[in-house]
Every structure is written in structure tokens, then in C-alpha cells.
Amino acid sequence: MLCIDYADIHPDIIVLGKSLSGGFLPVSACLSSDQIVMGLETGHHSSNFSEFTLGNVCVNAAIDVLIE
């Protein structure tokens, strides 16, 4: 679903912008490998809205639509 899937590019971190929820809510995300994430110190990579249930539900629904 990302451009890197079609190229020989392997970034350390990918930032997905605010349209991740399909335009319903401003939701962003950072994707990375386990190797990178496990190297972060606890509390240095969290978000104010990381436990925002409505945002998470919107993202899951938008991804389901993209997959279909």
C-alpha cells in the first residue's frame, strides 16, 4: 500500500500523515521495524492521543476499505 512496497527502499521510520483515518479524524502514525522500536526508551515515543479509541476504529475501517 506504500510506494516503498514497489521500490527497493527500506527506510528506518515511515511517517503516515493525518489522513490515515480516511478524512474522518486527524490521525497520524509512525511505522518502524522491531529493531528500531525496541531501541527506544520507555516514554520517549508516545503520543497524547495514542489511546484514542475512536481514532483507532476509524483507521481500522479505512484500512479495511483500502484492502477491499
N, C-alpha and C positions, 0 to 999 in steps of 0.2 A: 503493500500500500504506500510505500515511500519511494522516492527516487533512488535511494541507496540500494533498494532491492533489485534494481536494474543496472547497476554500475558496480564496479569493483572498488567500492568506497566503504571503509569501516571506521566511522567516527567513534570517539570515546563517549561523547554525550550528544544526544539529539534533543532539541527543544521543540515541542509542539505548541503552537500558538493558541490564542484564545478562542478559536472556532472549533475546538475539539468536541464540544457538546452539540454540534450541528447548528449553532447560532442561537440556541435557547438561553444559555448562560455563558459567561466568560470563564472558560476552563482551560488551563494550560497543563503541560506535563513535561517531565524530563525522562528520557529513556537512556539506559546505560547497561553495560554488562555487569554481571555479578561481581567480577573482579574489581571494577571501579567502585561500585556501591559499597562493597564490604570494606573498602579502604576509607570511607567517610566516617568521621567521628559522630557519635550519637548527638542528635540535636542540631547539627550543622547543615542539615539538608531537608528540613521540614517546611511546612507551609501553614499559613493562617487557616486555609480552607481545605487542608488535606483530609479532613474527616467530614466534609460537606456531602452528606448522603444524596441529596437531590442532584448535585453536580455529577457524582459518580454514576447515578442511574441514567442521567442524560447522556453521558459519554458512552456507557454500555449500549444504549439504544441506538445512538448514532453509528457506532462501530458495527452493530448488527445490520443496520441498513446498508452500510458500505459493503459488507461481506456478501449480502444477498445480491 
